[in-house]
Amino acid sequence: MAGRGFIHDKLDIKFLILYIAARIIEPVPFNTILELALCDDGVDYFDFSECMRDLVTTDHLTLSEDGLYAITEKGIRNSEICESSLPYSVRLRCDRDLENWNRKLRRKHQVRASYAKRENGTYTVHMALDDDLGNIMDLKLMAVQENMAQVFTQRFQKNPEYIFTEIMKLMLSETPDESN
């Protein structure tokens, strides 16, 4: 491989893959690890693919039936031993990118919205918001049409904090009935 980056051979790519897999907070698909590994210009797709396959074969990574990769205990041990072999600048870029990915993955678990059709033809929209300590909001609403249920879920997923804040404002404000 004639890359311009700091990664120069397949062993370096394997070290980088293990470094990434040891730090990502949950099993992820091939493309996620690839995107994170492309933090260095020396990584090319074909060598990367071969290295991923080798790491699964040697039990450093597992590949689930649904296509998600996770690091094994053997992979963690070897990653810890070999991480100092990665150039510092590559680790810094990788850490920055991993921080962003892990934030997205945590957010995916903290913000949940779905809907289900009821027997009467309407829909129940379920929206939940968690923080690092647990659930802070669990809300179910009825929607009369599926497109309305889709809009509710999309808007909640886009900006759940705003919706939570507005509900809190309404709950804490004085209503016209209470002012008498």
N, C-alpha and C positions, 0 to 999 in steps of 0.2 A: 504494500500500500504506500503510495507516495503522497501522503497528506501533508498539509502545511501546518497542522496543529501539533500539539504536544503528544498526542497518542500516535504511536509509531507501528505497533504490531497487534496481532490478535490477543496476545497476553495482556497488553495494556487495555484493550477493549473489554476483556473479561473482568479485569480489576475494576474498570469503570462501571460495568453492569452490576457487579456485586456491591459496589459502593452505593449505587442508586437503589438497588433492591433492599439493601439493609436499612435505608432511611425513608423509604416511602411507607406511608402508614397503613396501607392495605394492598392486597393483591390487585394488580393492574394488567391491562392488555399489552400486547407486544408494542403497539404504536406509542404508548405512553413512555415506556422505557426507551424506545428509540428516540423519541423527541427529546427526552432528558439527556440521552447520551450524545446527541448532536450538538452539545455545548462546545465540542472541540471539532475543528475542521479535519482532524486526522481520522475521524470515524466515517467509514462508508457503509452503506446499507448491506451489501453482500457479506462483508466480513462480520458485521454486527449480527446478521441473521445466523450465520454459522456459529458464532460464539454463543448466542442464546441457546441454540440447539445443543451445543456441547455442554453448557452449564446444566441443562435439564438432564442430559444423559449421565453426567457425573454426579447427579444428586445435589448440586449446589442451588438449583432452583427447582420448583415444582410448576407444572402446567396443569391447571384444572380443566375439567371437561368443558367449561364455558370460556376457555381461552384466557384465563388470568394467571399471571406469573407471580410467584411468591418465593422469598428466600427461605432456605432450610437452615437448620442449626449448623450444618457443615458449611453452608455458604456464609453464614454470619461469622463463624470462626475464621474462615479464610479471608473474608473481607477485612476483618480487624487486623489480621496479620499483614495484608497486602496494601491497605489504603495509603500508607506512606509512600508507596511506589508511584502513586499518581502525582503528577505535578500539582503544586499548590494552587496555581491559577485555575487549573481545571476543577479542582475540588471547590474553590470559591464560586466559580460560575455554576457548578452543579448544585451546590448548597443553596444558592439564590433561587435557581429554578425549582429545586425540590421544595423549598419553602412555599413558593407560589402554588405548586401542585397539591401539596398537603393541605394548604388553606382551602383550595377548591374541593378536595375530597371531604374535609371536615364539614364544609358548608353544605355539601350534598346530603350529608347525614343529619344536619341540624335543621334543614328546611325541607319539609315534606308536604306534598299536596297531591291529592288524587280524588277521583270521583267514581261513583258507582250508581248504576241505574236501580231505581226502586220498582216495586211491583206496580205502582200506580202510574209509571211513566215519567216521573220526575227523577231528579238526581240528587244524591247526597254528596256534597263536596267536603272532604276532610282535609284540614290544613293544620300543620303542627310546626312549632318552632322551638328549638332547643338551644341552650347555651352549653358551656363547658360543664356546668353543674347538673344539668338535666332539663326537663321540659318546662318551658315558660308559657306556652300557649298551645291549647288543643281546641280547635274550633270546628264545628260541623254546621254547614248551611245547606238549605234546600235550594236547588236551581230547577226552574221549570222546563228548561231545554238543555240539550247536551252542549250546544255552542256556548251557552251561559256558564255551564260548569267548566268548560275548557278555559274560558276567559278568567274565571275566578282562580283556577289553579295556576294559570300562566302569570297573572298579576301578583299572586301571592309569592310564587317562586322568584319573581323578578325583584320584589322589594318587600320582604316580610317585616322588616323592622319598621318601615313606615306604617304598614297596616296595624302592627302591634301598638305602635305609639298612638295612632289615631283612636284605636279602641280604648286604650288607657285614658286618653284625654276625655273621651266621651263618658267613660265610667267614673271619672273623678270630677267631672264638671257638674255644676248644679243645674238641674232641669227646671223648666218653668213651673212644674207642679210643686217642687220643693221650696221655691222662693216665697210662697204664700204662708 
